[in-house]
Amino acid sequence: MSPGGRAPLPRVLWPLLYGNFVIGAGVMVVAATLSDISADFSVTPASAGQLITAGGVVMCLGAPLLAALAAGWDRRALLALALAWYAALHAACALAPGLGSLLPLRAAGMVSAAVFTPQAAACVGLLVPAHHRGRAIAFIFLGWSLASVVGMPLGAYIGGLFGWRAAFVMVAAFSAIGAAWVWRAMPAGVRPPAMSRQAWAQVLQSRPLLLCIVVTLLYSVGQFVVFAYFAPYFRQVLGADPVALSLLLMWFGAFGLAGNVVASRHMDRIGADRAVAISLAAMAASLLAWPLGTSLALAALVMVPWALGCFAANSAQQARLLALGPSVAAGSIALNTSAIYAGQAIGAGGGGWLLERFGYPSLHWAGFAGLAAALAASVGVGRLRRAA
């Protein structure tokens, strides 16, 4: 037993955590190097931001489709192959001569993100006992928090010093390590049962499940309207150099990790519904207070509630989906992953449109509106759950 009286989680979850770290670092590397990409290709940040939109569309559509296509695959092979593909495509992106060639390469690479995160979560049910599944899912999703703490700031730092291509090479190297680790550590023969038509119908006919997924879509849109343009905003508006930008992103990621750890430890006590509500309210408060961040120091303080809530909300949503429909979790988590990525695509695309027409001051108001709508929808999930 662990010192806290809980049995330790199996070691096989560590490569899944690392894989999520790699996926998160790759997803965030464009936002971290957006200023460098736009300068290298002589395009506006809004135009370069469409790389995030294209990747989000692929991940949104790919998560449920690939979940169905890969239903019978051995997850050891599937997850290792996904990370190997991620490595190859990030290396290819680093060689792209222009935005026109980078865009399809980036989109193709995001197929791995559509596969790895939801399928790693679906494996948890076969790797740990039922009474540890919530904690195990929260554990492997810490990889995304670590990507925000380490991966995104490191990408911004390397991109600022050596160019965005070097940051993509970094992600390729991390991905190759992850592919080898998953292949070595995962047992063979892990095949979560395929979702039947009846199971998919159960997901699509469940009002609480669908509204829960809408919550994810809304808060993802609200965040990425602003988050996608962090790098150019902090450089152009607040004058951050590469070191200051990487430190600011590390600050954000550290509080994101702390919020996720606190949420995972207290999830069972306060309940997933309340954990989601607290997280969304914290993020909305940051965006409401965004104009107060008139210097790098003040901006860092304003970002703290957002950071505390961003990854905690993701973990709480996973736990809520698992509680709402344990037998159809593979499908609901895949759809929830689609909602995250759809939110990224809509948020980045919408943010680029607002940026070109109304400038940076418009972004946080749109983000706040998305989070306020997500909070209202989340309250509705709780009511439907209690009424069921």
ABEGO torsion letter per residue (X at the ends): XBAAGBBBBBAAAAAAAAAAAAAAAAAAAAAAAAAAAAAAAGBBAAAAAAAAAAAAAAAAAAAAAAAAAAAABBAAAAAAAAAAAAAAAAAAAAABABAAAAAAAAAAAAAAAAAAAAAAAAAAAAABBAAAAAAAAAAAAAAAAAAAAAAAAAAAAAAAAAEAAAAAAAAAAAAAAAAAAAAAABBBGBBBBBBBAAAAAAAAABAAAAAAAAAAAAAAAAAAAAAAAAAAAAAAAAGBBAAAAAAAAAAAAAAAAAAAAAAAAAAAAAEAAAAAAAAAAAAAAAAAAAAABABAAAAAAAAAAAAAAAAAAAAAAAAAAAAABAAAAAAAAAAAAAAAAAAAAAAAAAAAAAAAAAEAAAAAAAAAAAAAAAAAAAAAAAAAAAAX
